[in-house]
Amino acid sequence: MKKEQDTFDRYLRLEELHEMEELVPMTLPERNKVRQWVYHGHSVSENPWKYRDHDGDELNYLDAYHHHLEQKWGEFYLPFYRVIPTCNEIPEVYEGGFPDDESFL
């Protein structure tokens, strides 16, 4: 069910969503989950499970979603973006392709 909200609140929630999408790495399914959460009138800084960090602050939706999946699937859950190396971890590409040694794998 969609929460009632005025136009200004909706604008702030969408700005918060766009900022998160720019700064936080996430997969397409995760992005869709966050967008659905915001579409239904919630803030990205809230979560339906009321998970909190060690300081007692409420986790944002994406972090809480990861925590929820880790509890559900245990060691089998690993977000896709944690498996893919960042640009800094990918070796330079030479004219002939990647170096022959497989130390970067």
Rosetta blueprint (number, residue, H / E / L):
1 M L
2 K L
3 K L
4 E L
5 Q L
6 D L
7 T H
8 F H
9 D H
10 R H
11 Y H
12 L H
13 R H
14 L H
15 E H
16 E H
17 L H
18 H H
19 E H
20 M H
21 E H
22 E H
23 L H
24 V L
25 P L
26 M L
27 T L
28 L H
29 P H
30 E H
31 R H
32 N H
33 K H
34 V H
35 R H
36 Q H
37 W H
38 V H
39 Y H
40 H L
41 G L
42 H L
43 S L
44 V L
45 S L
46 E L
47 N L
48 P L
49 W L
50 K L
51 Y L
52 R E
53 D L
54 H L
55 D L
56 G L
57 D L
58 E E
59 L L
60 N L
61 Y H
62 L H
63 D H
64 A H
65 Y H
66 H H
67 H H
68 H H
69 L H
70 E H
71 Q H
72 K H
73 W H
74 G H
75 E H
76 F H
77 Y L
78 L L
79 P L
80 F H
81 Y H
82 R H
83 V H
84 I L
85 P L
86 T L
87 C L
88 N L
89 E L
90 I L
91 P L
92 E L
93 V L
94 Y E
95 E L
96 G L
97 G E
98 F L
99 P L
100 D L
101 D L
102 E L
103 S L
104 F L
105 L L
